[in-house]
Amino acid sequence: MSVRVAVIGVGAMGRNHARVYAEMPEVELVGIADANLATAQAVARRYGTQAYSDHIRLLREMRPYAVTVSVPTVEHLQVALECIEHGVHLLVEKPIAFTVEEGRQIIEAADRAGVKLMIGHVERFNPAVLALKQHLAAGKLGRVFQMEAHREGPFPSRVQDVGVVIDLAVHDLDIMRYVSGSEIVRVYAETERRIHSTREDLFSGLVRLADGTVGTLAINWLTPTKIRELAVCGEGGLFRVDYLTQDLYFYENATASGMEWETLRVLRGVSEGRMIRHVVAKKEPLRAEQEAFVAALRGDGPVAVSGNDGLKALELAQAVVTSGLEHRVITFD
């Protein structure tokens, strides 16, 4: 039996959720809601479903089993709570909410109502990221020294309610935790506002992970080309992920090749070895994300990205914003 789903908010990301749901054979897209009725109607016509300007009316009339919430971040709390009141399972686009406290309210309400809550951190579903995580878990690098994230590109006029940290850096803070399996315990940020009217649009920062790894992040809305990369450097060499092409490269440290990490006490040195381009089966990350959500709805395991995962990413991002404003290091227990 098909899972009845709807999408609330069909801006740039929401309309992609609608497209993917419409393509999934085990899903029935029963409605689209957007404050702009003309926008809702245009998307609904394309995917053969019903359009609403009032999402409450959609919930009452179409009775979806689950929804994607892709409204502006400042509206996440209200819309999520209204869906939870109707007993509807949720996939909430990142970040989970506008503030950490609002995120907690969403999580607690979902728990009380027995509603499944997943947060849309789509980069976790990039095949190259998944391959990287597997290689790190297998010890391919041995001890990890550093992670370096670049997420840069032109200013998106669609984003008005948050700055570049909440919109973009939240991805990389989450991915650093995800691929390493270690928590971020300290952050320091330098932020600037160059073209955005009210919020930061440039962020350079440092993080320290509990396992000793140092992370650096360069994030902005000022670069005239889109860059999405992550490099992870360790004893065995360096992995580099290109999020856009879904490529994973490994640059070998020839000096360390073949060494046993368990008995390694002093790294003998670093020298250039082979460069390997790992074969990664390409797949649209959003499709993988929504398939994981539907699988959880069907009872095939827990949601892939929990409310607490989303809350931790938001907590880190807000700490970064505070660090940039107040010019100080912020430490987590």
Buried (B, 14 or more C-beta within 10 A) or exposed (E): EEBBBBBBBBBEBBBBBBBBBBEBEEBBBBBBBBBEBEBBBBBBEEBEBBBBBEBBEBBEEBBBBBBBBBBBBBBBBEBBBBBBEBEBBBBBBBBBBBBBEBBBBBBEBBEEBEBBBBBBBBBBBBBBBBBBBEBBEEEBBBBBBEBBBBBBBEBEEEBEEBBBBBBBBBBBBBBBBBBBEBBBBBBBBEBBBEEBEEBBBBBBBBBBBBEEBBBBBBBBBBBEEEBBBBBBBBBBBBBBBBBEEBBBBBBBBBBBEEBEBEEEEEBEEBEEBEEEEEEBEEBBBBBBBBBBBBBBBEEEEEBBBBBBBBBBBBBBBBBBBBBBEEEEEBEBE
